[in-house]
């Protein structure tokens, strides 16, 4: 229950910050986070393939 409350509080803070930030900043931040997640996913997938074959 405490984890849920903390997650909702963090979500509220983040959404509040995005609401007050300029649109261009929000778009750039979203693109940076998206690229970061894609790189992470590709590295994870590549690492798991290499680890199981060796």
C-alpha positions as CSV (number, residue, x, y, z in Angstrom):
1,X,0.0,0.0,0.0
2,X,2.8,2.4,0.8
3,X,4.4,1.7,-2.5
4,X,1.2,2.6,-4.3
5,X,0.9,5.8,-2.4
6,X,4.6,6.7,-3.2
7,X,4.1,5.8,-6.9
8,X,0.9,8.0,-7.1
9,X,2.7,10.9,-5.3
10,X,5.7,10.7,-7.7
11,X,3.3,10.5,-10.7
12,X,1.5,13.6,-9.5
13,X,4.8,15.5,-9.1
14,X,6.0,14.5,-12.6
15,X,2.7,15.3,-14.2
16,X,2.5,18.6,-12.4
17,X,6.0,19.5,-13.7
18,X,5.1,18.6,-17.2
19,X,2.0,20.7,-17.1
20,X,4.1,23.8,-16.2
21,X,7.0,23.1,-18.6
22,X,7.0,24.5,-22.1
23,X,5.7,22.2,-24.8
24,X,9.1,22.1,-26.6
25,X,10.9,21.1,-23.5
26,X,8.3,18.4,-22.8
27,X,8.7,17.0,-26.4
28,X,12.5,17.0,-26.2
29,X,12.5,15.3,-22.8
30,X,10.0,12.6,-24.1
31,X,12.2,11.9,-27.1
32,X,15.4,11.6,-24.9
33,X,13.6,9.2,-22.5
34,X,12.3,7.2,-25.5
35,X,15.7,6.9,-27.1
36,X,17.2,5.9,-23.7
37,X,14.6,3.2,-23.3
38,X,15.2,1.9,-26.8
39,X,18.9,1.7,-26.3
40,X,18.4,-0.1,-23.0
41,X,16.0,-2.6,-24.6
42,X,18.4,-3.3,-27.5
43,X,21.3,-3.8,-25.1
44,X,19.3,-6.1,-22.9
45,X,18.1,-8.2,-25.8
46,X,21.6,-8.4,-27.3
47,X,23.1,-9.3,-23.9
48,X,20.6,-12.1,-23.3
49,X,21.2,-13.7,-26.8
50,X,24.9,-13.6,-26.3
51,X,24.7,-15.0,-22.8
52,X,22.6,-18.0,-23.6
53,X,24.6,-19.1,-26.7
54,X,28.0,-19.1,-24.8
